[in-house]
C-alpha cells in the first residue's frame, strides 16, 4: 500500500474588520449633541475661570482667559463664616428632606404596590397629579399655611413643604419598581416565619436599593438647589441656604464681579460632585422603574 501525501492547507488570512462608516444622520446628531454640551458648559466654565481673574481683567476682556491666576477670590470666600453657615443650612435642609422623602415614600409606595384596597387607584392618581403642580404655582397658599403653623424663618418650614412636593416623584418611581418584585419571595418569607414588617425591612428595602438611592439623590439635589421656597420662608441671613446666599452675596458685592463668580462656583460644587458620583445609580434606578 502506498501512502498518499496531502498538502497542508494554507492558513486563511482574515481580513481586518472595517469600522462601519458614520452615516450623515449620526454625524448630525453628534454635532448637535456637542453643540448643546458646549452651550450648557460654557457658562459654568466662564464662571469657574472668572473666579481666578480680577475685576480689571474682566472689565478689559470679559470673555478672555486669566492672564494671571488669582486665588484670593476663592480663599476669601472659603475663609468667610457666612459661606460655611449657608453650607451647613443647605446640608441640614437637604439631608432632612432626603431622609423623610425616602422613609415616607418607600412605605407609601410599598402599600400602593402590594395591597389591594378601596381607593388605591385614586390615591395613586392623587400622587401622580402632584407632578402637574410645581411648587412655584402654590407658593402663596403654601406660605400662608407655613405661617399659620408658625414655621416661618425656620429650616423646618422649608423641609416640610419640600418633603410633601417630592413625595409625588418618589412614589411614581418606587411603585413600578416594587410591583416588579416576584410575589414568590413574600410567600417564601412567610413560610419561613417572617412577619409582614420583617419582610418589608429585611427583603423589600434591600432589594429596592437602586430605586431608593435614585429618589434620595433627586430629593437631595432638588432641596439643595431650591430657591423660591426659602426665599419666601426665610428672612434672617443666618438661616439662608446657599441659593439665597448667592443672591444676597451678589447684591452685597455687586461691584466685585470676580468675587461673586468665585462664591457662585463654590456654591454649585457640592451638588455637581454629588450628582456626578451617583449618576449611574440614578439611571439604574429609573431603568428599573420603567421596566417594572
C-alpha positions in Angstrom: 0.0 0.0 0.0 1.3 3.4 -0.9 0.6 6.3 1.4 -0.8 9.3 -0.3 0.6 12.6 0.8 -1.8 15.5 1.3 -0.6 19.0 1.1 -1.3 21.1 4.2 -4.0 23.6 3.7 -2.7 27.2 3.6 -3.8 29.2 6.6 -6.7 31.5 5.9 -5.8 35.2 6.4 -8.7 37.0 7.9 -9.2 40.5 6.6 -9.3 43.2 9.3 -12.8 44.3 10.0 -13.6 47.7 8.8 -15.3 50.0 11.1 -18.7 51.0 9.9 -18.9 54.4 8.5 -20.8 57.0 10.3 -24.0 57.9 8.5 -24.9 61.5 7.8 -27.8 61.4 10.3 -25.4 60.1 13.1 -22.9 62.8 12.3 -25.6 65.5 12.5 -26.8 64.0 15.8 -23.3 64.0 17.3 -22.7 67.6 16.1 -26.0 68.8 17.7 -25.1 67.0 20.9 -21.7 68.5 21.1 -23.2 71.9 20.4 -25.7 71.5 23.2 -23.0 70.3 25.6 -20.9 73.4 24.7 -23.8 75.7 25.3 -24.5 74.1 28.7 -20.9 74.0 29.9 -19.8 77.4 28.6 -21.4 79.5 31.4 -20.0 77.0 34.0 -16.5 77.2 32.6 -16.8 81.0 32.4 -17.9 81.2 36.0 -15.1 79.0 37.2 -12.4 80.9 35.3 -13.9 84.2 36.2 -13.2 83.4 39.9 -9.5 83.3 39.1 -9.4 86.7 37.5 -9.5 90.3 38.8 -12.2 92.8 38.2 -9.9 94.8 35.9 -9.2 91.7 33.8 -13.0 91.0 33.4 -13.6 94.7 32.5 -10.9 94.8 29.8 -11.7 91.3 28.4 -14.9 89.8 29.7 -14.6 86.5 27.7 -10.8 86.0 27.9 -8.7 83.6 29.9 -7.0 84.7 33.1 -3.7 86.5 32.2 -2.5 85.8 35.7 -4.3 83.3 38.1 -5.5 84.7 41.4 -6.7 82.5 44.3 -7.6 85.4 46.5 -11.3 85.3 45.5 -11.8 81.7 46.3 -9.7 81.9 49.5 -11.7 84.9 50.8 -14.9 83.0 50.3 -13.6 79.9 52.0 -12.5 81.9 55.0 -15.9 83.5 55.3 -18.1 82.2 58.1 -21.2 83.2 56.2 -20.4 80.8 53.4 -19.9 77.8 55.8 -23.1 78.7 57.7 -25.1 78.6 54.5 -23.4 75.3 53.5 -24.5 73.9 56.9 -28.1 75.2 56.5 -28.3 73.7 53.0 -26.9 70.4 54.2 -29.4 70.2 57.0 -32.3 71.0 54.8 -31.2 68.6 52.0 -30.4 65.8 54.4 -33.6 66.1 56.4 -35.7 66.3 53.2 -34.0 63.3 51.7 -34.4 61.2 54.9 -38.2 61.9 55.2 -38.8 61.6 51.5 -37.2 58.2 51.3 -38.8 56.9 54.6 -42.3 58.0 53.8 -42.0 57.3 50.1 -40.9 53.7 50.5 -43.6 52.9 53.0 -46.4 54.5 50.9 -45.2 53.0 47.7 -45.0 49.5 49.2 -48.6 49.7 50.3 -49.8 51.0 46.9 -47.8 48.4 45.1 -48.5 45.3 47.2 -52.0 45.6 48.7 -55.5 45.8 47.2 -57.8 48.2 49.0 -60.6 50.6 48.1 -59.3 53.9 46.8 -55.9 52.7 45.9 -56.1 53.8 42.3 -57.5 57.2 43.4 -54.6 57.7 45.9 -52.1 56.8 43.3 -53.7 59.3 40.9 -53.5 62.0 43.5 -49.8 61.5 43.8 -49.4 61.4 40.0 -51.4 64.7 39.8 -48.9 66.3 42.1 -46.4 66.2 39.3 -48.5 68.7 37.4 -48.4 71.3 40.1 -44.9 72.7 40.8 -44.1 74.5 44.0 -44.0 77.9 42.3 -47.7 77.6 41.4 -48.7 77.1 45.1 -46.2 79.3 46.7 -48.7 81.8 48.1 -51.1 79.4 49.8 -48.0 77.4 50.9 -46.5 80.4 52.6 -49.8 81.2 54.3 -50.0 77.6 55.6 -46.4 77.6 56.8 -47.0 81.0 58.5 -50.2 79.6 60.2 -48.1 76.7 61.6 -45.5 79.2 63.0 -42.7 77.8 60.9 -41.6 80.9 59.1 -37.9 81.8 59.3 -37.2 78.2 60.1 -35.4 75.5 58.2 -38.2 73.1 59.3 -40.6 75.4 57.4 -38.5 74.7 54.3 -38.1 71.0 54.9 -41.8 70.1 55.4 -43.1 71.5 52.0 -40.1 70.1 50.2 -40.9 66.6 51.5 -44.6 67.0 50.5 -43.8 68.0 47.0 -41.0 65.5 46.5 -43.2 62.5 47.5 -45.0 62.6 44.2 -41.9 61.9 42.1 -40.7 59.4 44.8 -43.9 57.3 44.7 -44.2 57.4 40.9 -40.7 55.9 40.7 -40.9 53.4 43.5 -44.4 51.9 42.9 -43.5 50.3 39.5 -40.1 49.1 41.0 -41.8 47.4 43.9 -44.5 45.9 41.7 -41.8 44.1 39.8 -40.7 42.1 42.9 -41.8 38.5 42.5 -44.6 37.6 44.9 -43.0 34.2 45.5 -40.4 36.0 47.6 -43.0 37.1 50.1 -44.6 33.6 50.1 -41.2 32.0 50.9 -40.6 34.6 53.6 -44.0 33.9 55.2 -43.3 30.2 55.2 -40.0 30.9 57.0 -41.9 32.7 59.7 -41.2 36.2 58.7 -43.8 38.9 59.6 -45.0 41.5 57.1 -43.0 44.2 58.8 -39.9 41.9 58.9 -40.4 41.1 55.2 -40.6 44.8 54.4 -37.4 45.8 56.3 -35.3 42.6 55.6 -36.2 41.9 52.0 -38.1 44.7 50.3 -35.9 47.6 51.4 -32.6 45.8 50.4 -34.0 44.7 47.0 -35.2 48.3 46.4 -31.8 50.0 47.0 -31.3 51.1 43.4 -34.7 52.9 43.3 -34.3 54.2 46.9 -30.9 55.7 46.0 -32.3 57.3 42.9 -35.2 59.1 44.7 -32.8 60.0 47.5 -30.4 61.7 45.1 -33.2 63.5 43.3 -34.6 64.8 46.6 -31.2 65.9 47.9 -30.4 67.8 44.7 -33.8 69.3 44.5 -33.6 70.6 48.1 -30.0 71.8 47.6 -31.0 73.9 44.6 -34.3 75.1 45.9 -34.6 78.9 45.8 -38.2 80.0 45.6 -39.4 78.4 48.9 -36.5 79.5 51.1 -36.9 83.0 49.6 -40.5 83.2 51.0 -39.9 81.3 54.2 -36.5 82.5 55.5 -35.9 86.1 56.5 -32.8 86.0 58.7 -29.5 85.9 57.0 -28.1 83.3 59.4 -30.9 80.9 58.2 -30.2 81.4 54.5 -29.4 78.4 52.3 -26.8 78.6 49.6 -29.1 79.7 46.7 -30.3 82.6 48.9 -26.7 83.2 50.0 -25.6 83.6 46.4 -28.3 86.1 45.7 -27.5 88.1 48.9 -23.8 87.9 48.2 -24.2 89.2 44.7 -26.3 92.1 45.9 -23.8 93.0 48.6 -20.7 92.7 46.3 -22.3 93.7 43.1 -19.2 95.7 42.1 -16.8 92.8 42.8 -17.7 90.6 39.9 -14.8 88.2 40.3 -15.6 87.5 44.0 -19.3 86.9 43.1 -18.2 84.4 40.4 -16.0 82.6 42.9 -18.8 82.4 45.5 -21.2 81.1 42.9 -18.7 78.5 41.8 -18.1 77.2 45.3 -21.8 77.0 45.9 -22.6 74.8 43.0 -19.6 72.4 43.5 -21.3 70.1 46.2 -24.4 69.5 44.0 -22.2 68.8 40.9 -20.0 66.4 42.8 -22.9 64.6 44.4 -24.7 64.2 41.1 -21.6 63.1 39.3 -20.8 60.4 41.9 -24.3 58.9 41.8 -25.2 59.5 38.1 -25.1 55.8 37.3 -27.3 55.0 40.3 -29.9 57.4 39.1 -30.0 55.9 35.6 -30.1 52.4 37.0 -33.0 53.2 39.4 -35.0 54.9 36.7 -34.4 52.0 34.3 -35.6 49.5 36.8 -38.7 51.6 37.5 -39.5 51.8 33.8 -39.1 48.1 33.3 -41.3 47.4 36.3 
